[in-house]
C-alpha cells in the first residue's frame, strides 16, 4: 500500500512540474504600419496615414512557407481560405493599426492582404454607394460604382486609396503597406492678363467625361479602370469647375475634382464675358481639344494631379497644363 501512495505522489509531482513549465503562447495580433505614396491636398498633411481615419482589410490564408511571393502565392495550388473579410482597422498607438475587432496570426502558413480607404464612402451622388469586392478566384480587389467627386477644402476628401496585394507570414512585425490614390485629381486655376478690363468666367467645363467607372487592383500593378455608362459633360452630372468668377491678375483656384481615370476625347470649354465698361461687354466661348493640348493630358491616370493654368485676355487665352504625381508644380507650356 505504501508503494502505491509513493507512485501516485510521483505522478502528481510530475504533472505539477509540467503544468508550470509549459506555456501556450497564442500568435500575436495582426497589425499594420501604413503610409501614403503621395499626399492629398486636403486629406493628409504628411505621408503618415491620418490617425483619425480607419481603413478596411481583406486577408486570405494558404498553407505556404514564410517568404512566399505574390507570384508564388497566385500560382500555388494550395487551398485558399478567407481569413479577414473586408473589416475595419483603426489606429492603436505608435502609428500602428489593429482590427476594430482584433485578428491574430495563424501559427502556420501565410496570409495575403489587400486593403482600401475609406472604410465606407458615399460620393456626391446621393444614391451612389461605392462597393468593394474581392475576387478570390484570381485575387483581384474590385472598386465598383465609383463616381467623380469634389475635393473638399477642409476635412477628409472622398479620396479612394488602396494598397496592393501583400503576402506575408508571422514575423513579429506589423505589415508595412503603402496606400496609392485610385482617382485622378483635376485642378483649374484662372486669371486675367495684366491691365485687362473686367473678365468674368461664365462656365469652365470638360466635355465627354465619363463620371462612372470600375477599378481593379491586380498583383502589384497600378489600379486599372474601366469606364461605365455614357460620356457626358461635367455639368450634366455634378458641378462645373467655375461659374460667375470675376478674374484677378493672380491665379484663383476653382473647385477641384477627383475623376475616374480615363482617355480624354472631349474638349476644355471656357465661356467668359469681357467688360469694356459696366454697360458694354461681349461674350466668347473658347474650346480646346484635350487630346491636342499636351501628350501627357491625353489620359487622366490614377494617382496623378492634372493642373490647368488658364490666363485670359481680350485677344488670346494661354493654357499652361502640368501633370505631376499628386502635387502641383507649375510648368509653362503655352497653348494658343
Beta strands, then each sheet from edge to edge (+ up, - down):
strand 1: 31-36
strand 2: 55-62
strand 3: 81-93
strand 4: 96-99
strand 5: 110-117
strand 6: 131-135
strand 7: 140-147
strand 8: 149-150
strand 9: 161-168
strand 10: 175-181
strand 11: 184-192
strand 12: 198-206
strand 13: 212-218
strand 14: 224-228
strand 15: 245-246
strand 16: 252-253
strand 17: 257-259
strand 18: 262-263
strand 19: 267-275
strand 20: 281-289
strand 21: 299-300
strand 22: 305-312
strand 23: 317-324
sheet 1: 1+ 4- 3+ 2- 5+ 9- 10+ 1+
sheet 2: 6+ 7- 13+ 14-
sheet 3: 8+ 17- 11+ 16-
sheet 4: 8+ 17- 11+ 22+ 23-
sheet 5: 15+ 12- 19+ 20-
sheet 6: 18+ 21-
end
